[in-house]
Amino acid sequence: MDSPLTLDAPSQLRLQGEGVHLREWSEDDLDALIALYDDPEIARWTPVASPFDLPAARVYRAEARAARAQGRKVQLAITTDGGPPRGEVLLFPSKADERDAEIAYGVGAAHRGRGLASRAVRLLAAYALGRTGARRVVLCIEEANAASAAVALRAGFVLTDDEPLLRMSRGRETALRTWSLTSTPLSARFSASAGEPAS
């Protein structure tokens, strides 16, 4: 049996490629984080707190730092140039199969329709397949979430015949379909670097 996935990423990971720049969140990003996540569409499809205000943003960032320190999750801001965040992409071992890497993502309402999510997912998937030992990268998407399914298709993922995953979110059980990527798309090229610690 294959070994479980390990997220042995540098503490200040930066990824560039696909026309996007993924970087760690900093304390200066709290207002941008609120602008991205205090959104009905984000609340509809993700377990992020709603309303997403300053206290929620601080808790979210603290939990992200703790998960990062424990090697459980990588959360990176989606930017076009290393500057203002347009969204977020997350990488973590799949709860369904610890040999798989799972990616989740969200893009702010003002920045949708530009292909940022699919490019960020392709970039992080290339990193996961090349550096973490994942047997495959998966996206777990609610069947009614057509926008996320479109992102999966654009990023090169295929819908699997895996049994739907049942997860609780906001007091309701949701069924998620699994989309899979087992090799890096030819278009996905990335450079990775370890930056200075964020403030």
N, C-alpha and C positions, 0 to 999 in steps of 0.2 A: 504493500500500500504506500502511496506517495506520502511525503512528510507534510505536516500542517504548514500553512503559509506563515511566514514571518515578515513583519514590517520593519526591517532594519534600515530605516531611512535616516539621513542626516537631520539634525534637529532644526535646521533652517533650510529646508529643501526648496529649490527653485527649479521650475521646468519651463523651457521655452521651445516653441515649435507650433506648427499649425496656425501661425498668426496670433497666438495667444501667449501670455506669460503668466504662469501660475506661481504664486508666492505665499509665504506664511502671512497670517493675519497679525496686525500690530495693534497696540492700544489706540493709535490714532485712527483706526478704522471703525471704531464703535458706531459713529453716526452713519457711516456707509452701510454697516451691517444692519442697522435698524431700517434704513431706507430699502434695503433689499428684501428683508424678511417680514416686515410688517405689511403683509400683502395677502388679500383673500385667496389668491391662487396658490401661494406657498402654503397657507394654512389648510387649504383643501386637500393637498396631496402629500404633505409631509407632517412629521410629528413635532415640528418646531413650534415653540410657544406662540400663542396668539391671544391678545395683542403682543407684538414683539417690541417692547419699549427698552429704555436704557437698562433697568435692572435685569430684564430678560437677556439683553445682549451681553451684559457682564457675566451672567451665569453661563450662558452659551460658550463664551470665550474661555472661561475658567474650566468648564468641562472638556472643551476641546484640548486645552493645554494638558490637562490631567491624562486624557486618553492618549495623547501624543507621547507624553513622558513614559507611559506604561507600554508603549508599542502597540496599542489597540486600534489606532485610527490616525490617518493623516487628513487634515482639512486645509485646503489651499484656496486663497482668493483667486478668482478669475479676473485677469486684467488683460489689456491689449499691449501695455508697455511697462508693466511693473508698477504702475501708478494706481489710480482710483479703482476700487473693486467694482466689477459688473455682475458678479455672481460668486458661487462657491462650488467646489468639487471635492468629494470625500472619497477616501480609499480605506477599506477595512476588510478583515477576513470575513467571509460569508458565514452566517449563522447556520445555514443549511448544510454546508460542506466546507470545513476549515481548510481544504486544499485550494479553494477558489478565492479570488479577490473580488469584492463587490464594490461598485462605484455608485455614488448617489450625487445629485447635483441640483442646483437651483440658480436661476438667472433673474435678476431684478426686472420688474415690469418695463422700465424705461430702456432696457437693453435687449429685449427679446426680438426674435426675427432676424438676427444677424449671424446665426450659425455659431454663436459663442459656446453654447452647451455642447453641441456635437464635436466641435474642435477641441474643447477642453477634455471631454470624455476620451476622445481618440488619443490625445497626448498623455493623459494619465494612464490609460489602458496600455499604451506602448511601454511606459515606465514599469507598470505592474508586471507585464509579461516578461520584460527584459531584466528586471532587477529583483523581483521578490520570490521567484520560484513558483508563482501561481500556475496551476494547470490550465485555468481559463479565467477570464474576467467576466463577471455577470452584472446585469442590471435587473433589478426587481421592480416591476412596474404594474400598477393597478390597471386592469383591462380597460377601464373607461378613460384612462389618461392618454388621450390620443396625441397630445403634444409631446409627451415623453417617449411614446412609441416611435414618433417621427424622428426624435433625436437619436434613438437607438438605431434605427435604420440608416440614418445619415452617417452615424459613427461606425457602421460596418458590422453591427451585431445582428444575430439571427434569433428568432423566437424558437425556444426549445420546447420539447414535449415533456419537460419536468412537471411533476405535480405542482399545482399552485401552492404558494406559500401563504399560510394564514398568519397574519400579524394584527395585533391590537393597535389602533391609533385613535386617539380622542374618544375612547369609550366604545368604539365600534370595531368589529372584525373586518379586515380587508383581505382580499385574495389577490396575490401578486403573481404575475407571470414572469418567468425567467428568460432573459435575453442573454446570449452568450457570444463571446469572442475568444478564439483559441490561438489566433496568430495575429501579429501586428499588421494592420493595413499598410500597403506599400507607401501610401501617402504620409504615414505617421513617422515623423522624424523629430527627435527631441534632443536637447542638451540639458544636462542636470548639473546643478552646482549647489554648494553649501554656502549660504550667505552669512552675514553677521547676525547675531541674535537680535530679535525684535525687541523694541522697548515695551 
